[in-house]
Amino acid sequence: MQKNHSKRAQVKCILIFAMIVLPLAFGTSVLCKRYIAFFAVNFLVGILGWTYLEYHIHRFWTHSKRSDSNQLAFQMHKHHHKHPTEIKVTASQRVGLLSGSIVLFAAAVLWNGYFTIFAGFAIAFAYSFFSHWILHQEWSKKVFPHLHQFHIHHHCKYPGRCFGFSTIFWDLVFRTTPPKNAVITDRIIQFYYGHHDH
């Protein structure tokens, strides 16, 4: 029963994503005759593509222990929930992702074709890599206040909600936001930042 519900939810999410993105993707060639509009819409389609995929993987793969193929992802993510401070982004990873993003963006500006969709997708992936690391830093509440709150809720109180870690957009679309009366207590903050006693 639960497995069927999960499959229905996945299909529903994919259909809603398609209803949002496909008109943009197909409309660019017809509606966007100007260089900047064509570039911006294609770049946005790429960003929406990655951020949705991030949401989908996080919600349906890393939070599902039902499929054998997802066992490793589930176990690794479960560990991350128990040890939220054990997230590392090395300097070489930061330099590589930033350099790659700059090159892709420059190429997309230069070519201004449908390659821009791929560039938006890849740059959004790089951004999500950084944003997830940032969300586990205490100063993130100043940079991404809403996303910061959503991520703490997801880790500490509502693991069945708040699946986006580079945007709250898809949580709003799919109604997986925290309850309006949700509170982040000092105890939760202590655990999330690793200040609690072991």
Long-range contacts (C-beta under 8 A, 24 or more apart in sequence): 2-66, 3-66, 6-60, 6-64, 6-66, 9-60, 10-56, 10-60, 13-52, 13-55, 13-56, 13-59, 13-60, 13-174, 14-56, 16-173, 16-174, 17-48, 17-52, 17-56, 20-48, 20-173, 21-45, 21-48, 21-49, 21-52, 24-48, 25-117, 35-112, 38-112, 39-108, 39-109, 39-112, 39-116, 42-108, 42-113, 42-114, 42-116, 42-117, 42-120, 43-108, 43-116, 43-117, 43-119, 43-120, 44-120, 45-117, 45-120, 46-116, 46-117, 46-118, 46-119, 46-120, 46-121, 46-122, 46-123, 46-124, 47-120, 47-121, 47-123, 47-124, 49-117, 49-120, 49-121, 49-124, 50-120, 50-121, 50-122, 50-124, 50-125, 50-128, 50-166, 51-124, 51-128, 51-164, 51-166, 51-167, 51-169, 51-170, 52-170, 54-125, 54-128, 54-164, 54-165, 54-166, 55-163, 55-164, 55-170, 55-171, 55-174, 58-163, 58-164, 58-165, 59-163, 59-176, 63-159, 63-160, 63-163, 81-155, 81-159, 84-136, 84-155, 84-191, 84-192, 84-193, 84-194, 85-136, 85-193, 85-194, 87-132, 87-133, 87-136, 88-133, 89-129, 89-130, 89-133, 93-129, 94-130, 97-126, 97-129, 97-130, 98-126, 100-126, 101-126, 101-127, 124-166, 127-166, 128-165, 128-166, 131-165, 131-166, 132-165, 132-166, 135-165, 136-192, 136-193, 138-193, 149-178, 149-184, 150-177, 150-178, 152-184, 152-188, 152-189, 152-192, 153-178, 153-182, 153-184, 155-192, 156-184, 156-188, 156-191, 156-192, 157-182, 157-184, 157-188, 158-182
